[in-house]
Amino acid sequence: MATKPPDLHHLAQPGAEIALRVTPNASRNQVLWDDVSGLRIQVTATPEGGKATEAVRKLLAKALGVPKTSLVLIRGQTARDKVFRLER
């Protein structure tokens, strides 16, 4: 049974900084949200050569309803904890 990804359209404000935790090498791509750990994104991509970061950018953009080019990584290039800024 597939779960519906969380609706993150309310976060899609120009200049918003979105902090999240990434799990690379997951069994499937998914966006998760809970009140305790916040925003988490799981991707099947490996954390080599920026592949996982690009997969995260694509999933996050889809959840926010914005083009992936409007998301700029500002912290966490090689870390699991990342911060993206939404620019329009």
N, C-alpha and C positions, 0 to 999 in steps of 0.2 A: 504494500500500500504506500503510495507516494505521498509525502507530506507537502503541503503548500508552503513555499518560502514566505518569510515574514514580509509584510508590506513596509518598506522603508521610505516611501515617498515623502513622508513628513520631514525626513532629514535632508532632502534635496534642496537646500538653501545655498545660494552662492556664498562662498567663503567659509562654509561649514567644514569643520575638521572632524573626521570620522575615524575613531580608534577601533581597532579590531584585533582579534587573535586568529592566526592562520594555522591550519593543520594540513601540511603537504602529505602526499602519498596516501590520501584517504581512499576509501573504497568507492566513493562517489562525490560529485561536486554538489555542495549544498550550503545555504546560508542559514545560520541558526541564531536565535535570539532568546535570551532568558534574563530575568531580572538580577540574577546573581553574578553571572560571568559576562554579561553584555553581548556584544556582537561577535560571533565566531563564524569563520568561513572555512570549510573543508574543501580541498581540491585534490584531484587525482594526479596533478602534475608534480614532478620532482622539484626539489628546491635547488636546482642547478641552472646556472646561466639566466636567472630571472624568470624561468618558466612558471614557477608557482605564483610569483608576484603578478605576472600578466594574467594568469587564470583568475586570480583574486580580483584584479581590476575589472575584468570582464563580468564576473558574477555580481560584484558590487554595483557596477553600472546598471546591470539589468534590474537588480532589486530596487535601485533608486529611480529608475526610469530616465536615466541620462545617458549621453554618449560616453563611451569609455575614455575618449580623449579629454573629457572635462575633469577626470580624476587624476590628480597629481600626487605622487608618493612624496611625503615630506619627511617621514621618519620610518626607519625599519627596513632598509634595503635588504639586509641579510638576516633580519630577526623575525621571529614569529609574531611579535607584537608590532603592528604597523599603524601608521596614521596617514590617511589620505585627505587632501583638501579638494573640495569641489569648486572648480572655477568655471565661469561661463563667459 
